[in-house]
Every structure is written in C-alpha cells, then in structure tokens.
Amino acid sequence: MHQANDTNLLQYARHKQLPAAYEKEALEALSHFPELKNVAVKFRIRKSLSTLKTKPTFLSAFLPKGYRTYVITISNKTSTGLTPVMLANLPADARIGIVGHELSHVADLSAKSTWHCFIVGIRHLSARYLDRFEYNTDMICIRHGLGKKLEAWSTYIRNTMHTVYWRGAGYADKGDMGYERYMNPDTIEKEIIAIRDAARIK
C-alpha cells in the first residue's frame, strides 16, 4: 500500500488486487460495499474501448456465488474520442463514482446464482435490456451511499461528451438518442432525495 494508509479503509483491501494509481479511490468506493469484504476483486489496467468494465473471470464464472473472482478493467488507452473520460482524466469524486458503479455490478452478480448470471450474460445481447441493467446498477450505487459521487461522474461525462443521454462507449459517436442507459444528474439527485425522504419516514 502506498497512497491509502487510512486503517479504516485498509480493512476493505482484503481479497482485493488494487490499482496502484487509483488505490485511494478504489478503497473509498469499496468502503460503501461491506458485503464485498470477502469477495475477490481484481483491478487491472490495460487497453480497452470501454473506459471501465466488470466481469467474473472465465473459470470462476462457472462457480457458485461466494467462490467467484471479479475483474474490473480500467482502460489506459482507448479511442481518441473517449480519452477525455478515461479514469485518469476524471476528477477525484467522479473516479469514486464510476468505480462505485462497477462495484455495484460486483455486488449484484455476487448475489446471483451461476445460472442467473448466465441468463444475465445472454440478455446482454439486447440493447434495451442493457439500458435497464445499467440504470438499475446506478440505483444500486446510489443505495450504497455513493449518489453524490455518481452524480459527479454523470455531470462530468455529459459536459465532456456534450450529451444529455450517455449510453456508453459504443454509442459515443452517435450523439443523443433519447435513451438514458446511465442516470443523468437530475435523475440521480431525485433518487438521492427519494431515498433520504423514505429513511426519514421510517
């Protein structure tokens, strides 16, 4: 450990292979997912069109929940158009927000059976399903207390890419299509308020 020396955060490093350049942000995001303390997660940095993506390792994908290892790939080289939104170029809060989104995928998949995970993989062939899937992942992130960080990411990416609706790297050159795959800042803010109000009622 180099950058992250807070003992409260270091407890979340167990079973994790952290990225040296983004260790602090990764641990900050992990601290919102106590259910992942014993889940193996590897961060790796390599060339990828997607600025970040998450999936179980090939072999562990066949294992039952509790025995899988998940890989979060952070791109260090992508298309010229997406370079401004690589993790290295994001503000600190936005970094935590998008890492929190990826950890939300891990939290979601690690609670599913092997069969259910395969069904999710097959359904990824549908763009409409992916819209709902990623939107729900943002909701998981917000429920884990990372709404403001996610909002920072959502605001940054829309301002940088000059778009209202962000559907991911594969749609970066297509302009606004009227679909909200990932929540926009206003939607995130509304969900934060709704969760806060619901907690007050309880």
Buried (B, 14 or more C-beta within 10 A) or exposed (E): EEEBEEEEBEEBBEEBBBBEBBBBBBBBBBBBBEEBEEBBBBBEBEEBBBBBBBBBBEEBBEBEBEEBBBBBBBBBEBEEEBEEBBBBBBEEBBBBBBBBBBBBBBBBBBEBEBEEBEEBEEEEEEEEEBBEBBBEBBBBBBBBBBBBBBBBBBBBBBEBBEBEBBBBBEBBEEEEEEBBBBBBBEBBBEBBEEBEEEEEEE
